Amino acid sequence: MVRVHVDAAAPDADAIERVARLIRRGAVIAIPTDTLYGLAADPGNPAAVERIFAIKGRQAGQALPLVAADRDQVVGYVGALGPLADRLAVRFWPGPLTLVVAAPPHLAPGVTGGTATVGIRVPAHAVTRALCAACAHPITATSANRSGEPATELPDAVVAALGDRLDGLVDAGATAGGAPSTLVDTTGDQPRLLRSGAISWDDIERCLQLEP
């Protein structure tokens, strides 16, 4: 396993490009996000996506979330955001809010879990966004842990749990930890909370000017 150390606030461009090349070639790499460490792979590569499920011991049918460099990359990859998703993206990205939108046809089948939708966000972490930019498309970011075990903000804990199964680790030190991203379905006329997380539902309602 390749372990690449980078500065969390100002990651070295050459190091980021080195990791991006691995991801583009089908590798599965543990990466930091603004919440916890995640597993990054090319969401359009079926073999890489299948490896994530094997690494985590995760059953098929559970969707994998994506992260992106910025809103423009999200739109370029999944298409134009609807009014709900767009308003929330403007308010909360970069940040720990995952928006569920219609999945584009070029995703590997395992990413959507058979739902025809995908969760995506722009994280408030310079390393994650730099990797997405270097890959030129969003990447997966499901938590870097065995299924049923706690997710972690510590790179050494990732190594202890998954080190012999990963192709690499981007070590930017401990992440912020805490709650995972809030997960909101924006595919209908009204937003639907799928998972409570770092952004409160009250804040989402206020953003959309909804009655509680």
PyMOL commands that set and color helices and strands:
alter all, ss='L'
color gray80, all
select helices_A, chain A and resi 13-24+46-56+71-78+83-92+109-112+126-135+155-162+201-208
alter helices_A, ss='H'
color red, helices_A
select strands_A, chain A and resi 2-5+29-32+37-40+66-67+97-102+117-121+139-140+142-143+168-171+182-185+192-195
alter strands_A, ss='S'
color yellow, strands_A
deselect
rebuild
show_as cartoon
